[in-house]
Amino acid sequence: MFYPLNKINSHSRIWIYQSDRRIKHNQITAIENQLISFCNNWTSHGNNIKSSFYIDNWFICLFADEEVLKVSGCGIDASISFVKSIGVKYGIDFFNRMNIAFLSEGETRVLSLSEFKKIINSKMIVYNNMIKYKYEFDSHWKVPIETNWLKKYIK
């Protein structure tokens, strides 16, 4: 069942899907409607999942409040299939883990790891897509590169 993001428990699980290109404004609006519908119908073993989402030009984030109901493997598979269908519909790859998202002059940019390595520096802010809970999304999604696994590429 869909809930506004601010009504979702801070310990809710999160799954982050990063786009390989900027999502167009009109696509965001259409995807938001699809996300609401998905959340309203998302189930785990036949039970509704209290869920929400965040979307911007580069990311779709799905949240599931597991305080009462844990999301089963089937529920996770359903969310992956849903995001894949969005990708097919709009020509977006949300599953290329070799793309790195970072902030540059206050704007999000996404580059392949090989391109990112050419411009990396110790002052960068990167997106930590490995977070698992909403409270981390609220406070540790955008982090200094020095605290992220990507620091190993700083020369």
Secondary structure, DSSP 4 states (H G I P E B T S, - for coil): -B--GGGS-TT-EEEEEE-SSPPPHHHHHHHHHHHHHHHHH-EETTEEP-EEEEE-SSEEEEEE-TTT-PPPHHHHHHHHHHHHHHHHHHT--S--TTEEEEEETTEEEEEEHHHHHHH--TT-EEE-TT--BHHHHHHHSEEEGGGSGGGGG--
